[in-house]
């Protein structure tokens, strides 16, 4: 019986170093291929995207109406992946996509069964303390999603998503699942070790030292959150946060401790945290943080002039959006009625005569 190719499925979840891992995989795709490891690079892939969007669709978005039909479609997709591995001359495939953390339990059960027939399957998931994960997720939604809730409210609303991201993989996979402990200083190195890569050859330390996707500081988040409440436009959040990061690209930020939220998280002690801890001791420990300050002091992290320019640009952009439907309506409206020539010609002649008479009568 032929040896099955190995499949490493990296499922994130988000805010656990996925962008840094995916950027390293993207940069080293050609070199990894020389070592027999295929990281397919879809056309148009960007820095903050994985390479398994199609698999995400089948495991998260598709509603199963017929089990056999679904398994057949899933088998066709996985066989195409295996053929791609064989054509490349490799024996290992890496698929990485943080959106896979939202896969549905039923779909995961089918995936495990079908993928196990085709690949030697290994699933890699990165664990992080729920408070740190919630803080980082809140910052990302403020930064790019138009979020304007304060952190305490966001944490209360979104805590269940943390546990769901891990629970279903813990339920479905046993020997196939490897849990890594999140560390901002070592996650790329740990991932490379998990897939058996030579760190020196593939420049893992340099990739780990590279800054990817800088978070906003406490005061930056507070400013942007207030602007989000006014404008309520996610695309604007991304533009303003881009200006903030450009103003201070090297700013070092920390998690701010809300003692009440932390107490609620610690008191909850969901079984999922215990199961993660059993697999990888220490993986859900809260890292050392700065409880009060993140280096901003009392200074605004961007100039008032720049903030004013951004607001003016947004107002102009909003006005353009408001004018566009009016212009489109006018363009499609019926043309103005044109009177016949035997009426228009006398009217124009009389108007000219009247204007000339008024000019002569003025002192």
Secondary structure, DSSP 8 states (H G I E B T S, - for coil): -----EEEEE---TTSSHHHHHHHHHHTHHHHHHTTEE----TT--TT--S-HHHHIIIII---S-HHHHHHHHHHHHHHHHHHHHHHT-SEEEEE-GGGGG--HHHHHHHHHHHHHHSEEEEEEEE--HHHHHHHHHHHHHHHS---S-HHHHHHHHHHHHHHHHHHHHHH-STTEEEEE--TTTHHHHHHHHTT--TTTTTHHHHHHS--S----HHHHHHHHHHHHHH--HHHHHHHHHHHHHHTTT--------HHHHHHHHHH--HHHHHHHHHSTTTT------SS--S-TTS-SS-HHHHHHHHHHHHHHHHHHHHHHHHHHHHHS-------HHHHHHHHHHHHHHHHHHHHH--
